[in-house]
């Protein structure tokens, strides 16, 4: 089951050529992941970071930039979970607008203990929600 959110391309996102400067896509992607965690998985980043002292860093990122985006474009960001492990989750992400794919990414996120600075098991509620939202399990 996929999660969708809309991100409007703003002046701050574009470069002198008038197209999205590629690092801004990563900021948008992170915002979409944050929304996905809160809206679909029931795990907001404030609680996660401040109370539980957990983070979800990206440990693998494979991106294809397909077509440029310009100021004013409304990008639909679609996150599709693939699989979940003990402490990791693989997702596919698609940015699309006006019938054209703009960016595709394969990402691996890891649940991290922010104090110990190492991976840790997903909280059971998050893991359950990941599985309920389309993730397969990995060995």
ChimeraX commands (.cxc) that place a marker at each C-alpha (Angstrom):
marker #1 position 0.00,0.00,0.00 radius 0.5
marker #1 position 1.49,3.32,-1.08 radius 0.5
marker #1 position 1.50,6.70,0.62 radius 0.5
marker #1 position 1.07,9.89,-1.40 radius 0.5
marker #1 position 1.74,13.51,-0.57 radius 0.5
marker #1 position 1.95,16.68,-2.64 radius 0.5
marker #1 position 4.93,19.05,-2.56 radius 0.5
marker #1 position 4.82,22.34,-4.42 radius 0.5
marker #1 position 8.07,23.42,-6.05 radius 0.5
marker #1 position 8.97,26.80,-4.59 radius 0.5
marker #1 position 11.50,29.47,-5.52 radius 0.5
marker #1 position 13.86,28.12,-2.82 radius 0.5
marker #1 position 13.93,24.74,-4.60 radius 0.5
marker #1 position 15.17,25.95,-7.99 radius 0.5
marker #1 position 18.57,26.99,-9.33 radius 0.5
marker #1 position 19.53,29.73,-11.80 radius 0.5
marker #1 position 18.30,27.55,-14.67 radius 0.5
marker #1 position 14.83,27.56,-13.09 radius 0.5
marker #1 position 14.72,23.83,-12.36 radius 0.5
marker #1 position 14.85,21.96,-9.06 radius 0.5
marker #1 position 18.43,21.90,-7.78 radius 0.5
marker #1 position 19.06,18.20,-7.12 radius 0.5
marker #1 position 19.87,18.47,-3.36 radius 0.5
marker #1 position 16.42,20.04,-2.87 radius 0.5
marker #1 position 14.84,16.80,-4.08 radius 0.5
marker #1 position 16.52,15.07,-1.14 radius 0.5
marker #1 position 15.02,17.62,1.26 radius 0.5
marker #1 position 11.60,17.04,-0.31 radius 0.5
marker #1 position 12.11,13.30,-0.10 radius 0.5
marker #1 position 12.98,13.52,3.59 radius 0.5
marker #1 position 9.86,15.65,4.22 radius 0.5
marker #1 position 7.73,13.03,2.46 radius 0.5
marker #1 position 9.27,10.24,4.56 radius 0.5
marker #1 position 8.54,12.28,7.70 radius 0.5
marker #1 position 4.91,12.71,6.59 radius 0.5
marker #1 position 4.65,8.98,5.80 radius 0.5
marker #1 position 5.89,8.03,9.24 radius 0.5
marker #1 position 3.42,10.36,10.94 radius 0.5
marker #1 position 0.34,9.91,8.74 radius 0.5
marker #1 position 0.59,6.26,7.73 radius 0.5
marker #1 position 2.76,4.59,10.36 radius 0.5
marker #1 position 1.61,6.57,13.40 radius 0.5
marker #1 position 5.16,7.48,14.41 radius 0.5
marker #1 position 5.90,11.20,14.30 radius 0.5
marker #1 position 9.49,12.41,14.21 radius 0.5
marker #1 position 9.09,14.67,17.26 radius 0.5
marker #1 position 8.14,11.73,19.49 radius 0.5
marker #1 position 10.67,9.49,17.82 radius 0.5
marker #1 position 13.61,11.87,18.25 radius 0.5
marker #1 position 12.81,13.65,21.50 radius 0.5
marker #1 position 11.09,10.97,23.57 radius 0.5
marker #1 position 12.23,7.64,22.17 radius 0.5
marker #1 position 15.67,8.86,21.06 radius 0.5
marker #1 position 15.30,7.01,17.75 radius 0.5
marker #1 position 16.19,8.19,14.26 radius 0.5
marker #1 position 15.60,6.86,10.77 radius 0.5
marker #1 position 18.67,7.69,8.71 radius 0.5
marker #1 position 18.96,6.78,5.05 radius 0.5
marker #1 position 21.73,4.21,4.63 radius 0.5
marker #1 position 21.25,3.47,0.93 radius 0.5
marker #1 position 19.98,5.79,-1.79 radius 0.5
marker #1 position 19.78,5.01,-5.49 radius 0.5
marker #1 position 18.24,7.87,-7.50 radius 0.5
marker #1 position 17.36,8.39,-11.15 radius 0.5
marker #1 position 16.56,11.96,-12.22 radius 0.5
marker #1 position 14.14,11.48,-15.09 radius 0.5
marker #1 position 12.70,14.86,-16.01 radius 0.5
marker #1 position 13.22,18.37,-14.61 radius 0.5
marker #1 position 10.73,20.09,-12.32 radius 0.5
marker #1 position 10.14,23.84,-12.30 radius 0.5
marker #1 position 8.83,26.45,-9.91 radius 0.5
marker #1 position 5.08,26.06,-9.41 radius 0.5
marker #1 position 4.99,22.35,-10.26 radius 0.5
marker #1 position 2.96,20.27,-7.83 radius 0.5
marker #1 position 4.87,17.06,-7.33 radius 0.5
marker #1 position 3.07,13.96,-6.19 radius 0.5
marker #1 position 5.47,11.95,-4.06 radius 0.5
marker #1 position 4.56,8.27,-3.80 radius 0.5
marker #1 position 6.25,6.08,-1.19 radius 0.5
marker #1 position 5.84,2.34,-1.62 radius 0.5
marker #1 position 7.31,0.12,1.09 radius 0.5
marker #1 position 9.00,-3.06,-0.17 radius 0.5
marker #1 position 10.30,-4.97,2.81 radius 0.5
marker #1 position 11.12,-4.62,6.46 radius 0.5
marker #1 position 13.87,-6.30,8.42 radius 0.5
marker #1 position 14.80,-6.26,12.09 radius 0.5
marker #1 position 15.97,-2.66,11.91 radius 0.5
marker #1 position 15.71,-1.65,8.23 radius 0.5
marker #1 position 13.03,-0.86,5.70 radius 0.5
marker #1 position 13.38,-0.65,1.90 radius 0.5
marker #1 position 11.10,1.74,0.06 radius 0.5
marker #1 position 10.55,2.91,-3.50 radius 0.5
marker #1 position 9.82,6.59,-4.10 radius 0.5
marker #1 position 8.40,8.25,-7.20 radius 0.5
marker #1 position 8.09,12.00,-7.84 radius 0.5
marker #1 position 5.62,12.72,-10.63 radius 0.5
marker #1 position 3.73,15.72,-12.05 radius 0.5
marker #1 position 1.69,16.54,-15.12 radius 0.5
marker #1 position 1.81,12.93,-16.33 radius 0.5
marker #1 position 5.63,12.77,-16.26 radius 0.5
marker #1 position 7.85,10.92,-13.84 radius 0.5
marker #1 position 10.45,13.31,-12.45 radius 0.5
marker #1 position 12.52,11.19,-10.05 radius 0.5
marker #1 position 12.66,7.54,-8.95 radius 0.5
marker #1 position 14.53,6.36,-5.87 radius 0.5
marker #1 position 15.24,3.13,-4.05 radius 0.5
marker #1 position 15.97,3.80,-0.40 radius 0.5
marker #1 position 16.91,1.82,2.68 radius 0.5
marker #1 position 16.10,3.39,6.05 radius 0.5
marker #1 position 17.43,2.07,9.34 radius 0.5
marker #1 position 15.99,2.49,12.82 radius 0.5
marker #1 position 18.81,3.96,14.90 radius 0.5
marker #1 position 19.32,4.36,18.62 radius 0.5
marker #1 position 20.44,7.99,18.77 radius 0.5
marker #1 position 22.28,7.54,22.06 radius 0.5
marker #1 position 24.19,4.35,21.20 radius 0.5
marker #1 position 24.64,5.47,17.55 radius 0.5
marker #1 position 23.79,2.05,16.14 radius 0.5
marker #1 position 20.86,0.24,14.58 radius 0.5
marker #1 position 18.12,-1.10,16.80 radius 0.5
marker #1 position 14.93,-3.07,16.28 radius 0.5
marker #1 position 11.87,-1.23,15.08 radius 0.5
marker #1 position 9.39,-0.50,17.85 radius 0.5
marker #1 position 6.68,-3.16,17.56 radius 0.5
marker #1 position 3.97,-0.61,16.65 radius 0.5
marker #1 position 6.06,0.70,13.74 radius 0.5
marker #1 position 6.98,-2.77,12.50 radius 0.5
marker #1 position 3.31,-3.83,12.66 radius 0.5
marker #1 position 2.27,-0.75,10.71 radius 0.5
marker #1 position 4.99,-1.32,8.11 radius 0.5
marker #1 position 3.76,-4.88,7.62 radius 0.5
marker #1 position 0.15,-3.71,7.50 radius 0.5
marker #1 position 1.09,-1.11,4.87 radius 0.5
marker #1 position 2.58,-3.44,2.32 radius 0.5
marker #1 position 6.05,-4.43,3.52 radius 0.5
marker #1 position 7.22,-7.99,3.16 radius 0.5
marker #1 position 9.63,-9.36,5.73 radius 0.5
marker #1 position 13.29,-9.99,5.03 radius 0.5
marker #1 position 15.48,-12.55,6.66 radius 0.5
marker link #1:1,2 radius 0.2
marker link #1:2,3 radius 0.2
marker link #1:3,4 radius 0.2
marker link #1:4,5 radius 0.2
marker link #1:5,6 radius 0.2
marker link #1:6,7 radius 0.2
marker link #1:7,8 radius 0.2
marker link #1:8,9 radius 0.2
marker link #1:9,10 radius 0.2
marker link #1:10,11 radius 0.2
marker link #1:11,12 radius 0.2
marker link #1:12,13 radius 0.2
marker link #1:13,14 radius 0.2
marker link #1:14,15 radius 0.2
marker link #1:15,16 radius 0.2
marker link #1:16,17 radius 0.2
marker link #1:17,18 radius 0.2
marker link #1:18,19 radius 0.2
marker link #1:19,20 radius 0.2
marker link #1:20,21 radius 0.2
marker link #1:21,22 radius 0.2
marker link #1:22,23 radius 0.2
marker link #1:23,24 radius 0.2
marker link #1:24,25 radius 0.2
marker link #1:25,26 radius 0.2
marker link #1:26,27 radius 0.2
marker link #1:27,28 radius 0.2
marker link #1:28,29 radius 0.2
marker link #1:29,30 radius 0.2
marker link #1:30,31 radius 0.2
marker link #1:31,32 radius 0.2
marker link #1:32,33 radius 0.2
marker link #1:33,34 radius 0.2
marker link #1:34,35 radius 0.2
marker link #1:35,36 radius 0.2
marker link #1:36,37 radius 0.2
marker link #1:37,38 radius 0.2
marker link #1:38,39 radius 0.2
marker link #1:39,40 radius 0.2
marker link #1:40,41 radius 0.2
marker link #1:41,42 radius 0.2
marker link #1:42,43 radius 0.2
marker link #1:43,44 radius 0.2
marker link #1:44,45 radius 0.2
marker link #1:45,46 radius 0.2
marker link #1:46,47 radius 0.2
marker link #1:47,48 radius 0.2
marker link #1:48,49 radius 0.2
marker link #1:49,50 radius 0.2
marker link #1:50,51 radius 0.2
marker link #1:51,52 radius 0.2
marker link #1:52,53 radius 0.2
marker link #1:53,54 radius 0.2
marker link #1:54,55 radius 0.2
marker link #1:55,56 radius 0.2
marker link #1:56,57 radius 0.2
marker link #1:57,58 radius 0.2
marker link #1:58,59 radius 0.2
marker link #1:59,60 radius 0.2
marker link #1:60,61 radius 0.2
marker link #1:61,62 radius 0.2
marker link #1:62,63 radius 0.2
marker link #1:63,64 radius 0.2
marker link #1:64,65 radius 0.2
marker link #1:65,66 radius 0.2
marker link #1:66,67 radius 0.2
marker link #1:67,68 radius 0.2
marker link #1:68,69 radius 0.2
marker link #1:69,70 radius 0.2
marker link #1:70,71 radius 0.2
marker link #1:71,72 radius 0.2
marker link #1:72,73 radius 0.2
marker link #1:73,74 radius 0.2
marker link #1:74,75 radius 0.2
marker link #1:75,76 radius 0.2
marker link #1:76,77 radius 0.2
marker link #1:77,78 radius 0.2
marker link #1:78,79 radius 0.2
marker link #1:79,80 radius 0.2
marker link #1:80,81 radius 0.2
marker link #1:81,82 radius 0.2
marker link #1:82,83 radius 0.2
marker link #1:83,84 radius 0.2
marker link #1:84,85 radius 0.2
marker link #1:85,86 radius 0.2
marker link #1:86,87 radius 0.2
marker link #1:87,88 radius 0.2
marker link #1:88,89 radius 0.2
marker link #1:89,90 radius 0.2
marker link #1:90,91 radius 0.2
marker link #1:91,92 radius 0.2
marker link #1:92,93 radius 0.2
marker link #1:93,94 radius 0.2
marker link #1:94,95 radius 0.2
marker link #1:95,96 radius 0.2
marker link #1:96,97 radius 0.2
marker link #1:97,98 radius 0.2
marker link #1:98,99 radius 0.2
marker link #1:99,100 radius 0.2
marker link #1:100,101 radius 0.2
marker link #1:101,102 radius 0.2
marker link #1:102,103 radius 0.2
marker link #1:103,104 radius 0.2
marker link #1:104,105 radius 0.2
marker link #1:105,106 radius 0.2
marker link #1:106,107 radius 0.2
marker link #1:107,108 radius 0.2
marker link #1:108,109 radius 0.2
marker link #1:109,110 radius 0.2
marker link #1:110,111 radius 0.2
marker link #1:111,112 radius 0.2
marker link #1:112,113 radius 0.2
marker link #1:113,114 radius 0.2
marker link #1:114,115 radius 0.2
marker link #1:115,116 radius 0.2
marker link #1:116,117 radius 0.2
marker link #1:117,118 radius 0.2
marker link #1:118,119 radius 0.2
marker link #1:119,120 radius 0.2
marker link #1:120,121 radius 0.2
marker link #1:121,122 radius 0.2
marker link #1:122,123 radius 0.2
marker link #1:123,124 radius 0.2
marker link #1:124,125 radius 0.2
marker link #1:125,126 radius 0.2
marker link #1:126,127 radius 0.2
marker link #1:127,128 radius 0.2
marker link #1:128,129 radius 0.2
marker link #1:129,130 radius 0.2
marker link #1:130,131 radius 0.2
marker link #1:131,132 radius 0.2
marker link #1:132,133 radius 0.2
marker link #1:133,134 radius 0.2
marker link #1:134,135 radius 0.2
marker link #1:135,136 radius 0.2
marker link #1:136,137 radius 0.2
marker link #1:137,138 radius 0.2
marker link #1:138,139 radius 0.2
view
